[in-house]
């Protein structure tokens, strides 16, 4: 049925592969801390922004274009930053915009201020936003620029304020107090934010290390359970198949012994793969096998290509799954033991119903006869798995590299 074939293809493309679980959790605490800082910044910016806006409106006796322009230049980006902090979106962009625009507004302040009004003891409305500019830098910039803003913005305000008062003695006293106060407050704000973020990063690193430790312990436990299961399997299924083969004297008994051996090898391969069944006999196209191999290389970070040769082919899903899982094991071995040097995968189909996968690497090689009995990467994951689907496997290795050839053809 076309619908069944489509469902099978979708299920095949969704085969689970390592490295897909837990993505996005490595900075959980860091993101929560950034969110908290944004909310606190929104509350403080709203309070000081309202104070500055009221001060600007009450002192604006006659609405002139320069004053209105600089108010729009300052308060619109400030409103955007507050909305972004509350919503949690575009926080970095909004904060960076206000941090830069506020410094620009400070530089333009002497050109729009009325110098005939000399009030050294009363700060202009733009003074109330000095530390909001530092907070904006804290939300948007790296630590070095944050401290630069905490020190530089008050100094820029101090120069602008002195220029407004023609550098008279009265302005020097009040401005020195305002600048020193804003420098201290801005430095405290940036320092606390840096400390909180460092603590959050430490928590994330500790969580990641704990997860890695747990994963290693779980893998060790699973390996031990696997050895126990393999021992029981060898004792029950394989030994029974060997005894049946030895005692077979008729064609029917030999056929039964072959069936028992195939079932034992299937269980042997499926035990290592942690799957409960062999797979479907529905046909799988070569393109699907190639797509799965490319996905495996991409997720494992391997800089290799999958080369296709021959004619388009279709093989049973059971055989295709065994080929992919065995090739995945060979690719993993090449990445671990050969560092991925010279890794190359070839998918070849000389006939429409035959498929051969070849995994080649340029590592130091090894002697297959010296592999320990407890190492199941080749014996169970490659050799036994291919034998379980009536396929073949060949592993050749020398000082020039290793070649793993996996083949399946109709029996």
N, C-alpha and C positions, 0 to 999 in steps of 0.2 A: 504494500500500500504506500502511495506517495507520502501520506501524512506520517506513517511509521518511519519511513526512511529519513524524513526531515527531522523527526524527533531523535532518531539515533545519531544523525550527524551533529545535532545540537548537543546531545549528551556527550558525544566523543570530544567535541571542542571544549567541553567544560570539565575535562579530567583534572582532578586536583593535582597541583604541583607544589613543591616546597617553596616557602617564602611568601605565601599569600596571606598569612594570618598575622594579625597584630600591627598591620601598617597604620601609621598615623597616631600611634600611642606613645611614640618615643619622646614627645614634648608635651605630654598632657598637663603636668603641673606648670610648665613654663607658659603655656597658652592661658591657663587659668589665672596666673599671676599677671600676665599682660592685660587680661580682661578686667581684673580688679583695679589695676593702675589706671586703665582707661576710664572706668566708672568714677574713681576718685578725682581724676583730672576733669571730668565733665562737671562734677559737683562744684569743685573749686573755681573752674572757669566760669560757670554760670553765676556764682555769687559775685566774683570780682568783675565779671563782664557787666552785670546789671549796675553795680556801683559806678563803674566807669561810664556807662551809657547815661545814667542819671546825671552824673557830674558834667558830662559833655553837653547835655541838653540844657541844664540850668545855666551854664555859662555861655551858651550860644545866644547872645542877645539879639543880634541881627544875623539871620542865616545867610552866610556868604558861600560862594561856590568852593573856595579852597577848603574851608572847614568841613563842609558837607562831603566833599570828595575824600578827604582823609578819614572821616568817620566811616564812610562806606568801605573804604579800602581796608580798614581794621576790623570792623564789626561783622562784615559778611563772612570772611574766612574764619573768624572766631565762632560764628554761629554754625558754620559747616563742621568745624572741629568738634563742637559740643554734640551735634547730632551724630557724627561719626562715632564718637566715644560711647554714646548711649546705645546705638544700634550695633556696634561692634564691626562695622564695615568701613573700609577706606580710612582707617585710623591713621596709618602711616602717612598717606598722601595728604590728608587734611591737616595733621599736625605739622608736617614739613612745610606746607603752604603758609600756615599762619606764622610759623617761626621766621620764615624769610620775609613775608609781607610786613610783619611787625617791625623788623629791623629797617626795612625800607621806609616805613611810615615815620620811624624815629628820625631818620636822616632828612626827611622832608619837613619835619616839624618846624624848624626855624623859618622856613619859607612861608608858612601859613599862620604862625602865631602873631598876635598883636603885641609888639614889643613896647608899646606905650603903657601897657598894664604891667607894672612891676610889683609882684607879690611873692617875695622869696619864701615866705612861710607856708604858702598854699601850693600844693603840688598840682600840676595839670592832670586832666583825666587820663592821659596816656600813661602816666606813671603807674596807675593801678594794674596795668597789664604787663609790667616788666617781667614778673615771675611767671605769668601765663605763657609768655614767649619761651621761657626756660622749660616749662612743663611741656609745651609743644615739641621742643627739641628732644626732650626725654622720651616722648612717644615715637618720634620718627627717626632719630639719628643714632649712630653708634656712640659708645661711651666717650670717645675723645671729643667729638663734636658737641656732645651734651655739656661737658665741662667747659668747652670753649664758649658755648652760649651762656652758661651760668656766670662766667667771668666777663665776657665781652659785652653782652646786652646792657647790664647796669652801667658799664663804663661809657657805652655809646649814649645812654640816657643822660649820664652826668655831663658829658661834653655838650649835648644839645641843650640841656637846662642852663649851663653856664653861658652858652652863646645867646640864649634867650635873654638872660639878664646882663649881657655885655660884660660878663666876668667880674661883676662887682662883689664886694666883700660879703654882703648879706647872702648872695646866692652861693658863695663858696661854702659857707657853714651849713646851710640846710641841705645843699646838694651832696656834700660829703657824707652827712648822716644817712640820706636816702640811698646813696650808692653802696655804702658799707652794709646797710641793712639788707638790701636786695641781693648783694653778692653772697652774704652768709646764708640767707634763706634759699637762694637758688642752688648753692652748693649742697646744702642739706637735702633738698629735694632730689637732686641727681644722685647723690650718694646713697640715700635710702632706696631709691628705685634700683640702683645697681646691686645693692646688697640683696634685696628681695629677689631679683632675677637670678643672682648667683645661687641663692638658696634653692630656688625652684629648679635650676639646672642640676644642682647636686642631687636633688630628690629624683629627677628624671634619670640621671646616670645610675643612681643606686637601684632604681626600679629595673632599668635595663640589665644591670649586672645580676640582679636577683632572678630575672626571667631567664637569662642565659645560663645561670647556675642550675636553675630548676630544669631547663630543657636538657642540659647535659646529664643531670641525674636521671631524668625520665628516659633519655636515650639509653643510658647504661642499664637501667632496670628493664627496658624493653629488650635490649640485647640479651640479657640474662634469661628473660622469659622465653625469648626466641630460641636460645640454645636448648633450654629444657624441652620446648615443644618439638624442636628438631630431633632431639634424642629420642623422644617418645615416638615420633613419626618414623624415624629410621628403624626403631625396634619393632614397631607394629606393621606399618604398611609396606615399607621397602623390604624388610626381612621376609614378610609373608609372600611378597611378589617373587623374591629370589627363590624361596622354597618351592613355590608353585612352578616356577620355570624349570627348576632342577628335576622335579618329579613328573613333568609333563611327558607323556608317552604317545598321546594321540594328537591329531590336528585340533580337535575341540579343546583339549587341555592346554595346548600351546597358545591358541587364540585367547583363552581365558587368562593365561599367564601374562600375555602382552597387554590385555586390558587392565589387569591389576597393576602392572608396572607403570602404564601411562597414568592411571589414576593416582598412584603414589607420587610420581614426578609432578603431576599437577598440584597436588596438595603441598608438596615440597616447595614449589615456586610460589604458590599463593600464601604460604605461611610467612615467608620473608616480606612479601609485598603488602601484608595486612589486608588482603581482600578476600571476600568470601566466595567468589565465583570466578570462573575462567573468563567470562565475557560472552558476547553474542556472536552468532554465526552470520549476522547480517553483513553484507559486503561493505568494506571501507575503501575509499579511494586513496591513491598514493598521495594526492594533494593534502588530504587530512593528516596523514602521517608526517609529511614534511612540515605542515603548519605546527603540529605538536612539538616536533623536534626543534624548530626555530623558537617556539615559546620557551622551551626548556633552556636553550642556550641563552636567551635574553634574560630570563629570571635568575640564572646562575652567574650572570655577568661575564659570559665567555665571548671572546672576540673571535668568532668562527662563523663560517657559512655552511649552509646545507646545499649541496650540489645535487641536481637531478639528472639522471641519465636514463636512456631507454624510452620505452613507450608508456603511455598511461596504463595504470594497472588497478585492479580491485582484488582484494583478498578478504577472507573472513575476518570479522571484527575480533574474534578470539586470537587469531594469529597476529593481527595488526597491533592489538594491545600488548601482546607478549613482545613483539619487536620493539615497540616504543619504550616499554619499561626496561627491557634489556639494554637498549641503546642509551637510555637515561643513566643507567648504572655505569655503563662504559664511559659516558661523558663525565660523570662525577669522578670516576677513578682517574681520568686524564687530568681533570682540574686539580685533584688533590695530590696525586703522585708525580705528575709531569708539569704542574703549574700552568697547564693549558697551552704549553708551547707546541706550535705546529698543529693545533687541533683542527681537524677537518672531518666533515661528515658527508658521506656520499650515499644517496638513495638511488638504487639502480633496479630497473624492471626490464629484463631482456624479453619477457613475454607478458601479456596482459594479466596473467594469473600467478605471477611469480614476483617476489620482492626480496631485495638484498640491501641491508644497511651495513655500511662500513664506517667505523670510527677510528681515525688515525691520529696519533700524536707523536711528537718528536722528543719525548722524555728519555730518561736514562734506561728505561726498560727494566725487566725483571724476569726471574725464572719461575714459570707457573708451577713447577714441581716443588718449589720451596715455600709455597703458600701454606700457612698454618691451617690445621683442621678446623679451627674456630672462625676462620675468615670466610664468610659466605657471599661476599660481593660478586665473585666470579662463579663459584660452584652453584649457588642457589639462584642468584638474581639473573645470571646470564645463561649458563649451561643448562641447568635444570629447567628454567623457564622455557627456553626454546625447545628442549626435548619434550616438554609437556604438551606442546602444540604440534608435535611431529616436525619441528623445524631443526635447523642445524646451527651450530656456532663453532667458530674457530678463533683461538687467541694465539697470536704469534708476537713474540717480543724479543728484542735484542738491544744492544747498546745504541742503536740508531732510532729506537722508538717502539711503539706498540700498535698493532693492528688488530681490531676486533671485528670479525665478519659474521653477521647474522643473516641467515637465509631462510626463506620459507617457500615451498612449492607444493602443489597438490600431490598427495601420496597416491 
